[in-house]
């Protein structure tokens, strides 16, 4: 079965296009890559660091928490901002399990997507991600369209290094709570394409940050993000999203466990801190979705 978005992928060693024969990808210069049995393509560029990806526990927590719908307003805002008339695929460096990428693909039944991450645990789930059609009038739930499972390619790649994607092949690039390489994003993005960036605001999860001593948002982060991108991009629009969700203890554990704070708290320490919380905690979700366009 042919890997989705194959025509947009590039050899991580020489940058040439890739062909597929059975489960092997290869370029004209003879570099070859065997698809992992879990379905993702290992296309790490030389010198890449693949040791910082999310752990199996982080990935499992993220999948369960996002499936609860708690972040659906963020999901919808990212998907809406990704719509563009540019040709090409939608890519997401630091895609995790592909949750946001699948929502963006659901906006356009004709597009394919490429999710890139350094976590093999996340890519195993991303490779199996099903893209649902959007709800139509009167529908109670999204419809599973024939063949939509094959619209998303999961790729092992380092966002800080050269992406295994052809120049100008992306109609949209998603950057969701993840690091960004402005020059590489500009290289792979079509001239009419859009970069969609989701970043936390200062009050994001403030109730849990204070109560559980979690990592907080750096006050300089918004300006730092703008400085990173403004040399090659200009902001078209910015949407601020803020709402409150009520979380029980298990949901709090999942939320903490899926993020970077999971690496800074032991399980016993976290359990004790969560147990001291009220049975239901009102938590602020606060983020900014900015749509950036390439400068002429």
Protein Blocks (a to p, Z undefined) as FASTA:
>chain_A
ZZehklmpccfklopacddehjaccdfkopacdddfkopacdbdehiacklbccfklmmm
mmmmmmnommmmmmmmmmmmmpcfbecddddehklnommmmmmmmmpmkbccddddfbfk
lmmmmmmpccdddddehiabdcddehklmmcccddddfkbccdbdehkafbdcdehiacd
fklmmmmpcfkbccddddddfkgoklmmmmnopacddfklmmmmmmmmmmmpccfbdcdd
dddddddfklmmmmmmmmmklmmccfklmmmmmmmpcfbdcdddddddddddddZZ
